[in-house]
Amino acid sequence: MSAWVIFLGFFFDGTNNNKYRDTPAYANSNIARLYEVYPGHPTVPQLQLGEVGTPTPDLPPAWPNRVAAEARPYYRKTYVPGVGTPFIELDDSGTETDETLGLAMAAHGQARIDWALLQVGNHVAAALLGHPMSSALQEDKLKVRALFGAGALRKAPAWVLRHGIHQLREERLRQLIKVRLKNKPTVRKIRLSVFGFSRGAAEARVFCNWVLRYLGSHYAGLPLVIDFLGIFDTVASVGLAHSFPLMDGHFAWATPNDLAIHPDIGRCVHLVSAHEVRGSFPLDGASGENVKEVVYPGVHSDVGGGYPPNDQGRAIGQGRVGDARKLSQIPLAQMYREALIGGVPLLDEAEMIDLRKHMFQVDPATLSAFNAYVEATRQGSGKPEGSLWLVETQPLESLKTIIRRHYGIYLRWRKSMLGKIHLLPGLTQSFDPPHKKAQDINDQKVVDDLLLRELILVQTMRLNDRDHVLPYPGKRDDWDDGVSQAWYDFTPVKPAEKLLFETLVHDSRAWFKPLGDDDKLSNLRKYQAETMREIEVHLDALSQEIRALQERQASQQLLPAQAGRLAELKKERQREQDRLAALRQNKTHVIVDGGHEFHWMWGYLRWRMIYFGNHPKVREQKPKPDKPDLL
């Protein structure tokens, strides 16, 4: 009698990442790319985008050669769009308030986790019975809504209802399977692989803990294991985030215990950013004997993916050419290899069709620049030991030490670019539309000026003509705790460091404007069109007034004061006509100015906040120190 294993893959995308929206622009994240090379039947082959646009469906299913046709029903997967983007089927429009609260506070995050948890039972039922236990987009939506309402209305804690729902589903599925498996191939195990980036990494970590808590290590009579957890740069920031004074963003579903890496997970790999510094993006580190944590150069989305080619003049090239030049392709390649080592049944490169294969290509120049940076910044000796570490040479140092050293290198380069960061050649050489280039250049000018103001504040700790607020206390602490030393380190910037920062590493602070208008490309076009319409209306009004005064002039009824007014109106009309012509000819552009995180509170001259914590099960297993005898 044959024996089968059910393989399930779950993919939680990052904040403002959505494969159905982002793929055409080559801005799909590393989570979306890994999803496409995981073989299996999807929960849903395409989710809707609503007002945001027309979704790009999943690629057709592909199968490794080693998977026989009769085994294919046992391979299944689920994709979860990032918070701040549409998940129409769960009442998240991804626009207006849903978008704002999703981006700022991870709204609708719990709904995504609960929905994914329901899909475990649906996948097992579909594999063994030929149909899911419930409709993923109808019945499951109602269950998720009930779970969210439970906490809000306080009729019962959400965890009580969650436990009840999954207990009933498991018992029902157990009975159905018992009948199904008579004289049928036996099923040995359910094996899960889970991936996540940013808020999606936080969701993935919580999802794993909830799977083991509410479904258990045996589900519907079948052994259940989580083989692999692959996460990129975890950011929780749920509720009031670290960007709010005295807050840490570990509210609602993102408790420290639920974010901790469960020791029963077979292998966890966490790839983290060395150069992210935004106050709204603190890092939740991962710890445990089953955890491998590797620091990568670049900011948040240089690690987890999501930038389109050419953005901020980095990874310049059209289409696939620029896509392969992105720095994020290298951590993607490592996560792909780590997943294979961890037993995840991903497609081999030879089995990928061209469209999938290009998603994993790394341009030789990018790889060369990355390797040169690693060699130039190598420090320390030794490397972590054990089966989790193969060829990496990351030194035996704490995560905080490694990140701070790399960020200190960035600060030395950033200091060398004061007053001229907006002159980086890539900003004008990219293939982005002219108004996008203009926005990027302006962003660099703005944050460069803010950096200079920030420097004056932390150096003097006094109010001045431009700043009427003292630096946030934590900034002065960071300044005294090594930031000033890094800033005033006069070690020359090495060519390899300069090359990576100027051509591949993005400036996440420059484009991030939580306090201003959205400057995405579609909005820039809209703002430009609106401005031109406003100018046209103004020109019509000016022309009408000019004609009226000219008629009075022709009939010799124009007063001296009106003659002066007529001359001024003609000058103003000419200025507006010139302005309109410049906008139409793309000689000037409407840009979004300001809205960045406060420089006196966050800015560049600080260390990224890092949270740590072991799983409760690990803490319980640690031996307590012997107490001395009491005399």
NORTAQUI-V337068 format. One record per backbone hydrogen bond with DSSP energy under -1.0 kcal/mol. NH is the residue of the N-H (numbers start at 1). CO is the residue of the C=O. Records with the same first field share a line. If there is no record, write none. Layout:
NH = CO / CO
//
This chain:
4 = 186
6 = 189
7 = 74
8 = 191
9 = 76
10 = 193
11 = 78
12 = 195
13 = 80
16 = 83
17 = 14
21 = 18
22 = 18
23 = 19
25 = 22
26 = 23
27 = 22
30 = 304
33 = 29
34 = 30
35 = 31
36 = 32
38 = 35
41 = 75
43 = 77
52 = 49
56 = 20
58 = 45
67 = 64
71 = 68
74 = 71
75 = 72
76 = 7
77 = 41
78 = 9
80 = 11
82 = 17
85 = 82
87 = 92
90 = 87
91 = 88
92 = 87
98 = 95
99 = 95
100 = 96
101 = 97
102 = 98
103 = 99
104 = 100
105 = 101
106 = 102
107 = 101
109 = 106
112 = 108
113 = 109
114 = 110
115 = 111
116 = 112
117 = 113
118 = 114
119 = 115
122 = 118
123 = 119
124 = 120
125 = 121
126 = 122
127 = 123
128 = 124
129 = 125
140 = 135
142 = 138
143 = 139
144 = 140
145 = 141
146 = 142
147 = 143
148 = 144
149 = 145
150 = 146
151 = 147
152 = 148
153 = 149
161 = 157
162 = 158
163 = 159
164 = 160
165 = 161
166 = 162
167 = 163
168 = 164
169 = 165
170 = 166
171 = 167
172 = 168
173 = 169
174 = 170
175 = 171
176 = 172
177 = 173
178 = 174
179 = 175
180 = 176
181 = 177
182 = 179
184 = 181
186 = 2
188 = 4
190 = 223
191 = 6
192 = 225
193 = 8
194 = 228
195 = 10
196 = 230
197 = 12
198 = 232
200 = 197
202 = 198
203 = 199
204 = 200
205 = 201
206 = 202
207 = 203
208 = 204
209 = 205
210 = 206
211 = 207
212 = 208
213 = 209
214 = 210
215 = 211
216 = 211
219 = 222
222 = 219
224 = 217
225 = 190
227 = 192
228 = 192
229 = 267
230 = 194
231 = 269
232 = 196
233 = 271
235 = 198
238 = 249
239 = 105
244 = 241
247 = 244
249 = 240
251 = 238
254 = 251
259 = 255
260 = 256
265 = 262
266 = 226
268 = 290
269 = 229
270 = 292
271 = 231
272 = 294
274 = 296
275 = 298
281 = 278
283 = 609
284 = 234
285 = 611
291 = 288
292 = 268
294 = 270
296 = 272
302 = 299
303 = 300
304 = 300
310 = 314 / 315
311 = 308
313 = 310
314 = 311
315 = 503
321 = 318
323 = 319
324 = 320
326 = 323
329 = 326
330 = 327
332 = 328
333 = 329
334 = 330
335 = 331
336 = 332
337 = 333
338 = 334
339 = 335
340 = 336
341 = 337
342 = 338
343 = 340
344 = 339
346 = 344
347 = 37
351 = 348
352 = 349
357 = 353
358 = 354
360 = 357
361 = 358
363 = 324
367 = 363
368 = 364
369 = 365
370 = 366
371 = 367
372 = 368
373 = 369
374 = 370
375 = 371
376 = 372
377 = 373
389 = 386
397 = 395
402 = 398
403 = 399
404 = 400
405 = 401
406 = 402
407 = 403
408 = 404
409 = 405
410 = 406
411 = 407
412 = 408
413 = 409
414 = 410
415 = 411
416 = 412
418 = 415
420 = 417
423 = 420
424 = 421
427 = 424
428 = 425
429 = 425
430 = 426
437 = 433
438 = 434
439 = 435
440 = 436
441 = 437
442 = 438
443 = 439
444 = 440
445 = 441
446 = 442
447 = 443
448 = 444
449 = 445
450 = 446
451 = 447
452 = 448
453 = 449
454 = 450
455 = 451
456 = 452
457 = 453
458 = 454
459 = 455
460 = 456
461 = 457
464 = 467
472 = 600
475 = 472
476 = 472
477 = 473
478 = 474
479 = 475
480 = 476
481 = 477
483 = 478
484 = 479
486 = 482
487 = 483
488 = 484
489 = 486
498 = 494
499 = 495
500 = 496
501 = 497
502 = 498
503 = 499
504 = 500
505 = 500
511 = 507
512 = 508
515 = 595
516 = 513
524 = 520
525 = 521
526 = 522
527 = 523
528 = 524
529 = 525
530 = 526
531 = 527
532 = 528
533 = 529
534 = 530
535 = 531
536 = 532
537 = 533
538 = 534
539 = 535
540 = 536
541 = 537
542 = 538
543 = 539
544 = 540
545 = 541
546 = 542
547 = 543
548 = 544
549 = 545
550 = 546
551 = 547
552 = 548
553 = 549
554 = 550
555 = 551
556 = 553
557 = 552
563 = 559
564 = 560
565 = 561
566 = 562
567 = 563
568 = 564
569 = 565
570 = 566
571 = 567
572 = 568
573 = 569
574 = 570
575 = 571
576 = 572
577 = 573
578 = 574
579 = 575
580 = 576
581 = 577
582 = 578
583 = 579
584 = 580
585 = 581
586 = 583
587 = 582
588 = 582
602 = 598
606 = 604
611 = 283
619 = 615
620 = 616
621 = 617
622 = 618
//
